[in-house]
Amino acid sequence: MKILFVHQNFPAQFKHLAPALIRLGHEVQALAINNNPAPAGINITLYKPLRSNASTVHPWVLDMESKVIRAEAAFYAALKLRDSGFNPDVIIAHPGWGESWFLKDVWPSARMGLYAELYYQTKDSDTDFDSEFSKPHIAEACRLRLKNASHDLQFSLADGLLSPTKFQRSTFPKNLQQKITVIHDGIDTTQLQPSENIKLQLNQSLLLTKKNEIITFVNRNLEPMRGYHIFIRALPDILKQRPNARIIIVGGDDVSYGSKPPKGTTWKTLFLNEVRDQLDMSRVHFVGKIAYNNFIKLLQISTVHVYLTYPFVLSWSLLEAMSLGCAIVASDTAPVKEVITHNETGRLVDFFDKENLVSQVVDLLQNPTERERLGKMARAFAVKHYDLQTECLPKQLNWVEELLNADASS
């Protein structure tokens, strides 16, 4: 069969599925904006927006206009693909930026599967979770309703939807949930295994091994959505109680999710400055964004790994830490609770309870037997439920086949 993937940052969530389809003998192409290295055998057609947002557009529809602009660019790129002779049987797309909006107008007979990552909500969600930052104007609901309108219009065209967690599926309206299959992107648990003999050169003078007492914290970017402010505020007490501990924080200075920090600063700097004079900064290491092989080594030598998040999409890094056998302290939030059960696969703490976060981290630091038990159970859970080759990828491939078979039976 012929399959077209559509994602502005391809391969992204499809980095395992697309190559697997190639290996099965299918013809695979992709549409993208960013020119990332393509998996072997996949031709990527780049599309470029033809214009930018209008300066006078109403703020409630700014996001909608952005998606229309990208959808237009993808539409014309798709026309060129069609005119070159490529006619996909199946289109698999992430609708978050609008690109899949008009693809059925180019290929009406193609089956379409969309990645259902999250549906925006104004209550009991990330938007009102943290009172320190979540003080939206009453009209914010109107803006988010319009953001969801783009989802609604695209999802109405889909023949199948895919969510990585049950929580993410639960954010969608009931009529859409019926179309959503829950399959995670998958974790390579064979590659991501614990190791006792790993060494990591942090800087010219600091070589770390598992003999060191290391607390790790990983974000794509350091920001409130992923609990950076809670973690950094806990450090003075942790370091005071554990004089040999080192803190290694992975993440950039940009914003991946949520609001931007006050002009002229970053979330990283803003919250660090709150506690800087209470910290021994020689034991707190901000390493920015690191190469993936070093990320793996870091988690392999981690004594305790901390993961915090608003109710939002689940980070790959948490499941990777589980696969690597980390002893984890995580927030008692969705969708974390789908993978971390308190005192079984990790420790859970209330997101805002800094004192309990400190207590749980310190308790694990001084209890190697408990760390080993939790780490083994975390890895066993990850292997059983989220292994790429034995669990997630076979289910994803079956989902693609079902999209095609539905076409044949209709």
Helices and strands as residue ranges (DSSP letters): E 2-6, G 12-14, H 17-23, E 27-32, E 43-46, G 59-61, H 62-83, E 90-93, G 95-97, H 103-106, E 111-115, H 140-155, E 160-163, H 166-170, H 174-177, E 180-182, E 200-203, E 206-208, E 213-221, G 224-226, H 228-241, E 245-252, H 267-275, G 276-278, G 281-283, E 284-288, H 292-301, E 304-307, H 316-323, E 328-331, G 336-338, E 347-349, H 354-365, H 368-386, I 388-392, H 393-409
